[in-house]
């Protein structure tokens, strides 16, 4: 687990936003056919390690994304906002409690950018914790 987490850390993309740093992991490029640790576990560990210097972590795979943040996020509202700019992605909050969002694989880039934009807007307007 430690080696996998350190390798993933080296592949994190840092996006500076008005809300703070949002970390993005392209799990499609990072993970392989057999995943260990599973994406949710890996992303949770990465966010735990970086929660002091990042407001959120987004992991994006072929047709799903996971969002981690300490902010009180309404994932359904976030997906609704993201859908305004990425309607063709058919974004769907499949696991609002665990921050899981599904989308059409062919619209991966549009979904990723729309989710990050919506997340940034949500975090910028959220009251400080």
MMTF fields as JSON, N, C-alpha, C and O atoms, coordinates in Angstrom:
{
  "mmtfVersion": "1.0.0",
  "mmtfProducer": "UNKNOWN",
  "numBonds": 515,
  "numAtoms": 516,
  "numGroups": 129,
  "numChains": 1,
  "numModels": 1,
  "chainsPerModel": [1],
  "groupsPerChain": [129],
  "chainIdList": ["A"],
  "bondAtomList": [4, 2, 8, 6, 12, 10, 16, 14, 20, 18, 24, 22, 28, 26, 32, 30, 36, 34, 40, 38, 44, 42, 48, 46, 52, 50, 56, 54, 60, 58, 64, 62, 68, 66, 72, 70, 76, 74, 80, 78, 84, 82, 88, 86, 92, 90, 96, 94, 100, 98, 104, 102, 108, 106, 112, 110, 116, 114, 120, 118, 124, 122, 128, 126, 132, 130, 136, 134, 140, 138, 144, 142, 148, 146, 152, 150, 156, 154, 160, 158, 164, 162, 168, 166, 172, 170, 176, 174, 180, 178, 184, 182, 188, 186, 192, 190, 196, 194, 200, 198, 204, 202, 208, 206, 212, 210, 216, 214, 220, 218, 224, 222, 228, 226, 232, 230, 236, 234, 240, 238, 244, 242, 248, 246, 252, 250, 256, 254, 260, 258, 264, 262, 268, 266, 272, 270, 276, 274, 280, 278, 284, 282, 288, 286, 292, 290, 296, 294, 300, 298, 304, 302, 308, 306, 312, 310, 316, 314, 320, 318, 324, 322, 328, 326, 332, 330, 336, 334, 340, 338, 344, 342, 348, 346, 352, 350, 356, 354, 360, 358, 364, 362, 368, 366, 372, 370, 376, 374, 380, 378, 384, 382, 388, 386, 392, 390, 396, 394, 400, 398, 404, 402, 408, 406, 412, 410, 416, 414, 420, 418, 424, 422, 428, 426, 432, 430, 436, 434, 440, 438, 444, 442, 448, 446, 452, 450, 456, 454, 460, 458, 464, 462, 468, 466, 472, 470, 476, 474, 480, 478, 484, 482, 488, 486, 492, 490, 496, 494, 500, 498, 504, 502, 508, 506, 512, 510],
  "bondOrderList": [1, 1, 1, 1, 1, 1, 1, 1, 1, 1, 1, 1, 1, 1, 1, 1, 1, 1, 1, 1, 1, 1, 1, 1, 1, 1, 1, 1, 1, 1, 1, 1, 1, 1, 1, 1, 1, 1, 1, 1, 1, 1, 1, 1, 1, 1, 1, 1, 1, 1, 1, 1, 1, 1, 1, 1, 1, 1, 1, 1, 1, 1, 1, 1, 1, 1, 1, 1, 1, 1, 1, 1, 1, 1, 1, 1, 1, 1, 1, 1, 1, 1, 1, 1, 1, 1, 1, 1, 1, 1, 1, 1, 1, 1, 1, 1, 1, 1, 1, 1, 1, 1, 1, 1, 1, 1, 1, 1, 1, 1, 1, 1, 1, 1, 1, 1, 1, 1, 1, 1, 1, 1, 1, 1, 1, 1, 1, 1],
  "groupList": [{"groupName": "UNK", "atomNameList": ["N", "CA", "C", "O"], "elementList": ["N", "C", "C", "O"], "formalChargeList": [0, 0, 0, 0], "bondAtomList": [1, 0, 2, 1, 3, 2], "bondOrderList": [1, 1, 2], "singleLetterCode": "X", "chemCompType": "L-PEPTIDE LINKING"}],
  "groupTypeList": [0, 0, 0, 0, 0, 0, 0, 0, 0, 0, 0, 0, 0, 0, 0, 0, 0, 0, 0, 0, 0, 0, 0, 0, 0, 0, 0, 0, 0, 0, 0, 0, 0, 0, 0, 0, 0, 0, 0, 0, 0, 0, 0, 0, 0, 0, 0, 0, 0, 0, 0, 0, 0, 0, 0, 0, 0, 0, 0, 0, 0, 0, 0, 0, 0, 0, 0, 0, 0, 0, 0, 0, 0, 0, 0, 0, 0, 0, 0, 0, 0, 0, 0, 0, 0, 0, 0, 0, 0, 0, 0, 0, 0, 0, 0, 0, 0, 0, 0, 0, 0, 0, 0, 0, 0, 0, 0, 0, 0, 0, 0, 0, 0, 0, 0, 0, 0, 0, 0, 0, 0, 0, 0, 0, 0, 0, 0, 0, 0],
  "groupIdList": [1, 2, 3, 4, 5, 6, 7, 8, 9, 10, 11, 12, 13, 14, 15, 16, 17, 18, 19, 20, 21, 22, 23, 24, 25, 26, 27, 28, 29, 30, 31, 32, 33, 34, 35, 36, 37, 38, 39, 40, 41, 42, 43, 44, 45, 46, 47, 48, 49, 50, 51, 52, 53, 54, 55, 56, 57, 58, 59, 60, 61, 62, 63, 64, 65, 66, 67, 68, 69, 70, 71, 72, 73, 74, 75, 76, 77, 78, 79, 80, 81, 82, 83, 84, 85, 86, 87, 88, 89, 90, 91, 92, 93, 94, 95, 96, 97, 98, 99, 100, 101, 102, 103, 104, 105, 106, 107, 108, 109, 110, 111, 112, 113, 114, 115, 116, 117, 118, 119, 120, 121, 122, 123, 124, 125, 126, 127, 128, 129],
  "secStructList": [7, 2, 2, 2, 2, 2, 2, 2, 2, 2, 6, 7, 3, 3, 3, 3, 3, 6, 6, 3, 3, 3, 3, 3, 3, 3, 2, 2, 2, 2, 7, 7, 1, 1, 7, 1, 1, 7, 2, 2, 2, 2, 2, 2, 2, 2, 2, 2, 2, 2, 6, 6, 6, 7, 1, 3, 3, 3, 3, 3, 7, 1, 1, 3, 3, 3, 3, 3, 7, 1, 1, 7, 7, 7, 2, 2, 2, 2, 2, 2, 2, 2, 2, 2, 2, 7, 4, 4, 4, 7, 7, 3, 3, 3, 3, 4, 4, 4, 6, 3, 3, 3, 7, 7, 4, 4, 4, 2, 2, 2, 2, 2, 2, 2, 2, 2, 2, 2, 2, 2, 2, 2, 2, 2, 2, 1, 7, 7, 7],
  "xCoordList": [0.825, 0.0, 0.871, 0.579, 1.927, 2.801, 3.437, 3.466, 3.941, 4.576, 3.565, 3.875, 2.366, 1.326, 0.931, 0.742, 0.807, 0.422, 1.511, 1.21, 2.755, 3.858, 3.94, 4.214, 3.706, 3.706, 2.563, 2.741, 1.406, 0.254, 0.534, 0.174, 1.171, 1.494, 2.351, 2.167, 3.269, 4.141, 3.359, 3.842, 2.164, 1.345, 0.186, -0.674, 0.148, -0.913, -0.703, 0.413, -1.773, -1.784, -2.349, -3.421, -1.646, -2.107, -2.709, -2.064, -3.952, -4.631, -4.918, -5.666, -4.305, -4.535, -5.81, -5.934, -6.746, -8.034, -8.291, -7.537, -9.347, -9.729, -10.065, -9.905, -10.532, -10.916, -9.716, -9.808, -8.599, -7.412, -6.92, -7.354, -6.027, -5.451, -6.398, -6.863, -6.672, -7.439, -6.462, -5.834, -6.344, -5.479, -6.288, -7.445, -5.672, -6.351, -5.433, -4.254, -6.004, -5.264, -5.979, -7.151, -5.267, -5.799, -5.654, -4.635, -6.656, -6.558, -6.572, -6.129, -7.068, -7.054, -5.611, -5.276, -4.773, -3.377, -2.548, -1.569, -2.931, -2.136, -2.391, -1.448, -3.656, -3.966, -3.84, -3.801, -3.778, -3.621, -4.794, -5.753, -4.72, -5.828, -6.263, -7.458, -5.312, -5.632, -5.297, -4.139, -6.304, -6.114, -5.88, -6.713, -4.763, -4.55, -3.721, -2.675, -4.139, -5.415, -6.564, -6.327, -7.805, -8.946, -8.946, -8.487, -9.46, -9.438, -9.968, -9.299, -11.133, -11.624, -10.657, -10.469, -10.049, -9.099, -7.835, -7.34, -7.323, -6.14, -6.4, -5.584, -7.535, -7.855, -8.069, -7.684, -8.676, -8.868, -7.52, -7.329, -6.591, -5.263, -4.508, -3.855, -4.597, -3.944, -4.513, -3.768, -5.832, -6.438, -6.069, -5.808, -6.049, -5.653, -4.255, -4.003, -3.362, -1.984, -1.874, -0.946, -2.813, -2.689, -3.787, -3.889, -4.601, -5.739, -5.307, -6.094, -4.086, -3.598, -3.241, -3.292, -2.879, -2.455, -3.372, -3.045, -4.513, -5.453, -6.89, -7.193, -7.76, -9.17, -9.968, -11.05, -9.433, -10.148, -9.201, -8.129, -9.64, -8.942, -9.983, -11.043, -9.665, -10.555, -9.771, -8.698, -10.306, -9.716, -10.623, -11.819, -10.063, -10.873, -10.416, -9.25, -11.358, -11.096, -11.778, -12.107, -11.989, -12.585, -13.988, -14.322, -14.812, -16.209, -16.76, -17.972, -15.861, -16.3, -15.24, -14.067, -15.693, -14.798, -15.164, -16.311, -14.177, -14.381, -13.899, -12.832, -14.685, -14.347, -14.192, -15.08, -13.058, -12.793, -12.552, -11.799, -13.186, -12.996, -13.537, -14.425, -13.0, -13.537, -14.724, -15.456, -14.918, -16.042, -17.353, -17.392, -18.394, -19.723, -20.275, -20.983, -19.941, -20.325, -21.644, -21.909, -22.454, -23.664, -23.303, -23.35, -22.945, -22.461, -23.538, -23.229, -24.774, -25.857, -25.938, -26.085, -25.845, -25.864, -24.629, -24.708, -23.492, -22.253, -22.39, -21.977, -22.968, -23.166, -24.157, -23.987, -25.183, -26.166, -25.496, -25.754, -24.645, -23.911, -22.964, -22.909, -22.221, -21.275, -22.0, -21.459, -23.208, -23.978, -24.353, -24.614, -24.38, -24.701, -23.656, -23.99, -22.394, -21.336, -20.886, -20.162, -21.316, -20.932, -22.164, -22.171, -23.191, -24.453, -24.26, -24.9, -23.399, -23.182, -22.515, -22.526, -21.937, -21.25, -22.227, -21.838, -23.486, -24.506, -24.025, -24.099, -23.54, -23.052, -24.157, -25.308, -23.795, -24.765, -24.086, -23.065, -24.65, -24.076, -24.543, -25.6, -23.752, -24.103, -23.85, -24.469, -22.982, -22.677, -22.407, -21.26, -23.459, -23.29, -22.553, -21.776, -22.784, -22.109, -20.608, -19.834, -20.197, -18.761, -18.147, -17.01, -18.886, -18.351, -18.133, -17.259, -18.913, -18.741, -19.689, -20.889, -19.114, -19.857, -19.551, -18.389, -20.584, -20.388, -20.68, -21.413, -20.078, -20.283, -19.957, -19.416, -20.286, -19.989, -18.491, -17.873, -17.918, -16.472, -15.948, -14.857, -16.687, -16.246, -16.219, -15.686, -16.785, -16.838, -15.986, -16.244, -14.98, -14.15, -13.519, -13.611, -12.89, -12.234, -13.233, -13.004, -14.342, -15.368, -15.936, -16.16, -16.17, -16.693, -15.698, -16.083, -14.426, -13.395, -13.344, -13.379, -13.261, -13.145, -14.402, -14.31, -15.572, -16.825, -16.939, -17.389, -16.536, -16.588, -15.627, -15.98, -14.427, -13.447, -13.917, -13.766, -14.478, -14.997, -16.148, -16.181, -17.086, -18.227, -17.758, -18.272, -16.795, -16.242, -15.597, -15.804, -14.825, -14.166, -15.191, -15.03, -16.247, -17.287, -17.985, -18.246, -18.284, -18.939, -18.049, -18.523, -16.762, -15.846, -15.649, -15.491, -15.66, -15.48, -16.661, -16.509, -17.845, -19.041, -19.396, -20.287, -18.693, -18.987, -18.43, -17.355, -19.16, -18.627, -17.393, -17.298, -16.473, -15.241, -15.567, -16.44, -14.838, -15.088, -14.431, -14.546],
  "yCoordList": [-1.195, 0.0, 1.261, 2.22, 1.256, 2.429, 2.755, 3.916, 1.741, 1.964, 2.483, 3.387, 1.919, 2.37, 3.813, 4.595, 4.16, 5.519, 6.512, 7.584, 6.17, 7.067, 7.247, 8.347, 6.188, 6.293, 7.184, 8.008, 7.026, 7.861, 9.324, 10.218, 9.575, 10.95, 11.633, 12.816, 10.896, 11.45, 11.805, 12.574, 11.256, 11.501, 12.456, 12.618, 13.086, 14.046, 15.336, 15.845, 15.843, 17.137, 18.141, 17.916, 19.24, 20.278, 21.414, 21.983, 21.735, 22.849, 23.914, 23.697, 25.069, 26.184, 26.903, 27.325, 27.038, 27.671, 28.756, 28.893, 29.519, 30.536, 29.909, 30.543, 28.663, 27.968, 27.339, 26.975, 27.207, 26.55, 25.498, 25.466, 24.649, 23.623, 22.433, 21.883, 22.052, 20.841, 19.856, 20.151, 18.695, 17.646, 16.767, 16.448, 16.377, 15.533, 14.352, 14.523, 13.152, 11.947, 11.299, 10.936, 11.16, 10.477, 8.985, 8.388, 8.388, 6.972, 6.087, 4.94, 6.598, 5.859, 5.604, 4.498, 6.608, 6.474, 5.789, 5.106, 5.967, 5.46, 3.982, 3.214, 3.59, 2.215, 1.273, 1.698, 0.011, -1.014, -1.984, -1.747, -3.041, -3.981, -4.494, -4.578, -4.832, -5.305, -4.194, -3.8, -3.699, -2.554, -2.961, -3.632, -2.561, -2.599, -1.392, -1.167, -0.64, -0.758, -0.275, 0.399, -0.607, -0.121, 1.412, 2.045, 1.993, 3.454, 4.205, 5.126, 3.856, 4.628, 4.601, 5.62, 3.464, 3.349, 4.167, 4.866, 4.08, 4.847, 6.344, 7.082, 6.794, 8.222, 8.721, 9.842, 7.903, 8.286, 8.458, 9.413, 7.546, 7.644, 8.871, 9.573, 9.124, 10.307, 11.59, 12.503, 11.649, 12.859, 13.024, 14.135, 11.932, 11.993, 12.596, 13.387, 12.229, 12.732, 14.2, 14.894, 14.672, 16.025, 16.984, 18.079, 16.61, 17.463, 18.803, 19.749, 18.908, 20.184, 21.182, 22.392, 20.681, 21.582, 21.546, 22.129, 20.869, 20.806, 20.836, 20.269, 21.498, 21.569, 20.379, 20.086, 19.692, 18.54, 17.696, 18.137, 16.462, 15.527, 14.908, 14.467, 14.884, 14.272, 13.179, 13.431, 11.974, 10.861, 10.54, 10.308, 10.525, 10.327, 9.073, 8.945, 8.146, 6.902, 6.976, 8.067, 5.848, 5.791, 6.36, 7.143, 5.966, 6.385, 6.733, 6.719, 7.044, 7.47, 8.351, 8.327, 9.126, 9.997, 9.884, 9.606, 10.103, 10.147, 11.495, 11.966, 12.115, 13.427, 13.309, 12.806, 13.774, 13.768, 15.201, 15.939, 15.593, 16.917, 16.912, 16.128, 17.787, 17.949, 18.902, 18.983, 19.619, 20.551, 19.774, 18.627, 20.406, 19.804, 19.984, 20.95, 19.035, 19.131, 18.422, 17.346, 19.036, 18.395, 17.843, 18.567, 16.568, 15.968, 16.009, 16.212, 15.819, 15.883, 17.275, 17.396, 18.315, 19.688, 19.96, 20.626, 19.447, 19.609, 18.977, 19.567, 17.782, 17.091, 17.852, 17.937, 18.399, 19.19, 20.409, 20.731, 21.077, 22.231, 21.806, 22.454, 20.73, 20.245, 19.829, 19.978, 19.314, 18.869, 20.019, 19.805, 21.228, 22.393, 22.603, 23.049, 22.286, 22.479, 21.183, 21.206, 20.061, 18.768, 17.872, 16.746, 18.372, 17.632, 16.291, 15.306, 16.239, 14.998, 13.912, 12.741, 14.285, 13.31, 12.466, 11.439, 12.891, 12.17, 11.912, 10.787, 12.951, 12.843, 12.364, 12.784, 11.479, 10.925, 10.671, 9.987, 11.219, 11.017, 9.666, 9.562, 8.658, 7.281, 6.956, 6.043, 7.662, 7.433, 8.758, 9.089, 9.517, 10.863, 10.845, 11.754, 9.843, 9.764, 9.568, 10.133, 8.766, 8.52, 9.333, 9.077, 10.316, 11.205, 10.563, 10.992, 9.54, 8.822, 9.37, 9.524, 9.66, 10.202, 9.344, 9.043, 8.954, 8.206, 9.116, 10.098, 8.755, 9.512, 8.613, 7.52, 9.073, 8.314, 8.355, 9.419, 7.194, 7.084, 7.984, 8.541, 8.131, 8.958, 10.45, 11.238, 10.834, 12.243, 12.507, 13.441, 11.679, 11.725, 13.096, 13.62, 13.671, 14.971, 16.061, 16.856, 16.098, 17.109, 16.925, 17.904, 15.676, 15.396, 15.84, 16.477, 15.508, 15.88, 17.394, 17.885, 18.123, 19.58, 20.214, 21.152, 19.714, 20.249, 19.968, 20.828, 18.776, 18.444, 19.308, 19.797, 19.493, 20.314, 21.761, 22.406, 22.275, 23.642, 23.787, 24.742, 22.849, 22.899, 22.754, 23.432, 21.885, 21.692, 22.974, 23.374, 23.607, 24.857, 25.929, 26.644, 26.035, 27.021, 26.7, 27.599, 25.432, 25.021, 25.311, 25.818, 24.992, 25.24, 26.729, 27.144, 27.525, 28.98, 29.626, 30.627, 29.034, 29.617, 28.984, 29.465, 27.9, 27.205, 28.005, 28.595, 28.03, 28.702, 27.973, 26.751, 28.697, 28.105, 27.171, 27.448, 26.054, 25.065, 25.441, 24.715],
  "zCoordList": [0.0, 0.0, 0.0, -0.715, 0.795, 0.881, -0.472, -0.879, -1.165, -2.469, -3.488, -4.265, -3.489, -4.422, -4.152, -5.083, -2.893, -2.521, -2.913, -3.438, -2.668, -3.037, -4.551, -5.029, -5.297, -6.756, -7.218, -8.115, -6.622, -6.978, -6.634, -7.401, -5.492, -5.104, -6.171, -6.458, -6.744, -7.781, -9.045, -9.876, -9.195, -10.378, -10.129, -10.995, -8.969, -8.665, -9.452, -9.551, -9.997, -10.667, -9.673, -9.112, -9.448, -8.524, -9.327, -10.208, -9.011, -9.677, -8.634, -7.68, -8.84, -7.927, -8.36, -9.51, -7.44, -7.73, -6.69, -5.727, -6.888, -5.907, -4.563, -3.52, -4.585, -3.355, -2.653, -1.481, -3.352, -2.81, -3.789, -4.941, -3.341, -4.201, -4.325, -3.327, -5.558, -5.843, -6.474, -7.491, -5.865, -6.393, -7.337, -7.062, -8.452, -9.437, -9.747, -10.059, -9.653, -10.019, -11.191, -11.098, -12.279, -13.458, -13.199, -13.548, -12.597, -12.25, -13.489, -13.435, -14.581, -15.85, -16.287, -16.71, -16.187, -16.591, -15.502, -15.804, -14.263, -13.155, -12.843, -12.651, -12.794, -12.41, -13.589, -14.744, -13.287, -14.314, -14.234, -13.499, -14.968, -15.047, -13.676, -13.393, -12.841, -11.496, -10.524, -10.385, -9.863, -8.989, -7.55, -6.94, -7.019, -5.588, -5.233, -5.841, -4.306, -3.617, -4.495, -5.498, -4.139, -4.916, -4.924, -3.973, -5.995, -6.143, -4.925, -4.456, -4.393, -3.233, -2.053, -1.388, -1.788, -0.681, -0.957, -0.072, -2.167, -2.55, -2.45, -1.899, -2.982, -2.953, -1.535, -1.204, -0.702, 0.698, 1.393, 2.146, 1.147, 1.744, 1.223, 1.995, -0.071, -0.636, -0.034, 0.323, 0.075, 0.623, 2.101, 2.561, 2.823, 4.239, 4.373, 5.281, 3.484, 3.525, 3.111, 3.527, 2.296, 1.733, 2.164, 1.612, 3.122, 3.486, 4.07, 4.069, 4.565, 5.104, 4.003, 4.223, 2.82, 1.747, 0.527, -0.507, 0.634, -0.492, 0.027, 1.077, -0.714, -0.313, -0.824, -0.314, -1.834, -2.395, -3.228, -3.644, -3.457, -4.329, -5.247, -4.801, -6.536, -7.52, -8.229, -8.779, -8.215, -8.95, -10.123, -9.941, -11.326, -12.528, -13.264, -13.64, -13.462, -14.185, -15.554, -16.021, -16.187, -17.523, -17.565, -18.454, -16.601, -16.631, -15.252, -15.032, -14.334, -13.01, -12.371, -12.742, -11.402, -10.649, -9.179, -8.829, -8.33, -6.892, -6.397, -6.791, -5.535, -5.0, -3.494, -2.806, -2.986, -1.551, -1.098, -1.734, -0.005, 0.571, 1.991, 2.324, 2.819, 4.17, 4.167, 5.153, 3.072, 2.971, 2.901, 2.455, 3.34, 3.295, 1.884, 1.602, 0.996, -0.409, -0.675, -0.139, -1.504, -1.999, -3.377, -4.371, -3.432, -4.672, -5.76, -6.934, -5.379, -6.377, -7.007, -8.224, -6.196, -6.714, -7.557, -8.589, -7.118, -7.869, -9.257, -10.255, -9.317, -10.593, -11.462, -12.678, -10.842, -11.595, -12.232, -13.392, -11.474, -11.998, -13.112, -14.158, -12.902, -13.916, -15.189, -16.285, -15.057, -16.219, -17.15, -18.334, -16.616, -17.443, -18.535, -19.633, -18.243, -19.236, -19.9, -20.895, -19.349, -19.926, -20.049, -19.552, -20.707, -20.823, -21.523, -21.153, -22.518, -23.276, -22.432, -22.813, -21.297, -20.44, -19.615, -19.059, -19.534, -18.756, -17.324, -16.83, -16.672, -15.301, -14.365, -14.483, -13.43, -12.504, -11.158, -11.093, -10.098, -8.762, -8.223, -7.6, -8.469, -8.117, -6.657, -6.11, -6.04, -4.632, -3.961, -3.663, -3.722, -3.174, -1.839, -1.549, -1.044, 0.262, 0.135, 0.907, -0.841, -0.999, -2.13, -2.526, -2.659, -3.673, -5.027, -5.78, -5.351, -6.619, -7.679, -7.451, -8.846, -9.978, -11.195, -11.472, -11.917, -13.162, -14.348, -14.24, -15.498, -16.731, -17.911, -17.739, -19.105, -20.313, -20.588, -20.56, -20.851, -21.04, -22.156, -22.032, -23.216, -24.334, -24.026, -24.807, -22.902, -22.497, -21.256, -20.497, -21.067, -19.872, -19.618, -18.508, -20.62, -20.427, -20.083, -19.172, -20.811, -20.539, -19.138, -18.426, -18.739, -17.406, -16.338, -15.358, -16.523, -15.55, -15.357, -14.229, -16.459, -16.357, -15.775, -14.983, -16.156, -15.624, -14.125, -13.368, -13.695, -12.272, -11.461, -10.388, -11.968, -11.247, -11.174, -10.136, -12.252, -12.261, -11.267, -10.49, -11.289, -10.365, -8.919, -8.029, -8.685, -7.35, -6.846, -5.701, -7.696, -7.331, -6.969, -5.98, -7.78, -7.481, -6.159, -5.36, -5.93, -4.69, -3.486, -2.469, -3.596, -2.493, -2.228, -1.08, -3.288, -3.126, -2.414, -1.713, -2.607, -1.995, -0.648, 0.051, -0.286, 0.983, 2.146, 2.038, 3.268, 4.453, 4.97, 4.856, 5.521, 6.041, 7.199, 8.021, 7.241, 8.308, 9.591, 10.579]
}
